[in-house]
Amino acid sequence: MSSVFLAAETSKLDPVSFLPNLEKMLGYLELVMRIAVLAGPLCLLGLGLWYLLAPAKEANHFIGFRCYWGMASVEVWQFTQRLAGMVWTGIGLVLTIVMAVICNGYRDLSPDVMVFSALKALGWELLIVVLSILVINVVIIVLFNKNGYRRSSIKR
């Protein structure tokens, strides 16, 4: 009896109704790609503004742009925060504009091309951030010694 009832109920079932709506999922894919591509530059812009407007007063191990030379003295720490703030605010602003233009074209792309474009954009963002960190560290190393004093060969 129960098997007849079960067979009758399962014959009414449409397996296609269990499949996800691809149009809806692809719409979410575009949104996810836009968020993924724009999140990095916006975070970089926010951190840059934070380092410029409200940096930590003294070197610490929790908040601020930290490097070995940058934590040697209060003067070096404050200079490092200002430099990182200026660099990251500028890069964040430029990257936000460029990535917004790139994301604007996602509507016309097929899903696979959109994903590869987003991955390429994320790769470029990562490369630019790593290079900016390297540049900030090199500038600090060139201007200050490891004890936190200005190098005498560099004029103010």
Disulfide bonds with the S-S distance in Angstrom:
none
